[in-house]
Amino acid sequence: MKNCLLLLFLFSVFCSFKNQPKPVIWAGHYKYEEEPVKGSGDVADVMIWDITVSPKGNSGTVEINGQQTFFKLLADVVVKENTITFIYNKTLDGVDFGAFKKGNVLLSFKKVNGKTVTQWATLTPRLSDKFPKECSCFVKK
């Protein structure tokens, strides 16, 4: 009987350690400022991206603000190993001109040698038609 109780106790301790939540390494605020381009007149066009991942790591917001552009999107996030994928849920603010459908992959981050690498998808940089498919552009603040 004592052996059964001891085994039951050890099993419950093992299960409690195994089910501890993993730290949410992606939680936080990320920022990217596109390279300014010459706009009309002497004014440079700028575009600032802000991405926030909730402390629980299950949702985030993607905000883009710049030359005649502003929208804020709610994204569901999927975390797999060293990658986080932002999936469009709905528009929270601004005008997105119906560019997104629920379930669209907006973009992804992956960790490569300690750096955050962005993989563009439905969302891409706004100021240039020529941009790399991947870049180390977002910085965690």
Beta strands, then each sheet from edge to edge (+ up, - down):
strand 1: 28-33
strand 2: 37-38
strand 3: 44-45
strand 4: 47-53
strand 5: 59-66
strand 6: 69-80
strand 7: 83-94
strand 8: 105-112
strand 9: 115-120
strand 10: 134-135
strand 11: 139-140
sheet 1: 10+ 9- 8+ 7- 6+ 5- 4+ 1- 11+
sheet 2: 2+ 3-
end
